[in-house]
């Protein structure tokens, strides 16, 4: 197997366990789209054009609630604002790539693909074809999301709600943080983020609680690392 | 629903993903900025994790007899010692099923 293919396959393998909750989530999304009566083409169209699960569901909820386009688009932007931070983290590794690569990799960059490929980039900075890892992880997310959207459109709610598979969304993101559990600063930052998000969930407008929580936690990170450099 | 609304939403989403990858050049960030950015996963993922665990469907705090909290604690313990992503996810899911199906939480 050549090196590019090897790295691509590594990306697919690394992201695969994180796809467990994406399948029921995609099915739920497909069912919501059909229930709201926007039809199969627009339901799938949202998945292809936006390709961001949480923001698609927020868009549908707000649309069915009769919100204005301005509110809907602001909310989609707020829910997806975290990608700006992912982009800033990954830019260090992706900045030398061709524009076409940047466009393709941006389109498929999801939470899960970011998490596994960022780890790979940090550990394998000698691999010349490292960006194939993100291509593999990103297109795995993309394919699974489109297939599960179609399943939701065609089959309806095939996953029993009692199984609580929505809980696995929290569990996969938790699993992505296991290497941070041993670091005291990271634990503080995680708690700040989680607590701000929980309090802000109902109080912060435009579903912006994720980015507000993330920025609050990063401010705490700035403060915590400030004392770091003073000690040195 | 209009296709134009979907396309605008798609463009906004793409811009959030593309902007920094496009704008930031290599080595533009100093070590301190890189250090702060290394905390991005720890700063974002808990904001996705916490609300569905601690809030009920009505959006109010649900701390008593909440099987998701217990299952999450179990998953954290397994994750801490195993350092294994799959073990963490499945230990949480299986302990959750045990709590709701066997102990009727």
Interface residues (C-beta under 8 A of the other chain):
Chain A: X17 X18 X20 X38 X42 X45 X46 X49 X50 X51 X52 X55 X59 X63 X69 X72 X73 X76 X77 X80 X81 X82 X83 X84 X85 X86 X87 X88 X89 X90 X91 X92 X94 X95 X96 X99 X102 X103 X105 X106 X107 X109 X111 X115 X118 X162 X163 X164 X166 X167 X168 X169 X170 X171 X172 X173 X174 X175 X176 X177 X178 X179 X180 X181 X182 X185 X186 X189 X190 X191 X192 X193 X194 X195 X196 X197 X198 X201 X202 X209 X210 X213 X214 X215 X217 X218 X221 X222 X225 X229
Chain B: X1 X3 X5 X6 X7 X8 X9 X10 X12 X13 X14 X16 X17 X18 X19 X20 X21 X22 X23 X24 X25 X26 X29 X32 X34 X35 X36 X37 X38 X39 X40 X41 X42 X43 X44 X45 X46 X47 X48 X49 X50 X51 X52 X53 X54 X55 X59 X61 X68 X71 X72 X75 X76 X79 X80 X83 X84 X85 X86 X88 X89 X92 X93 X96 X97 X100
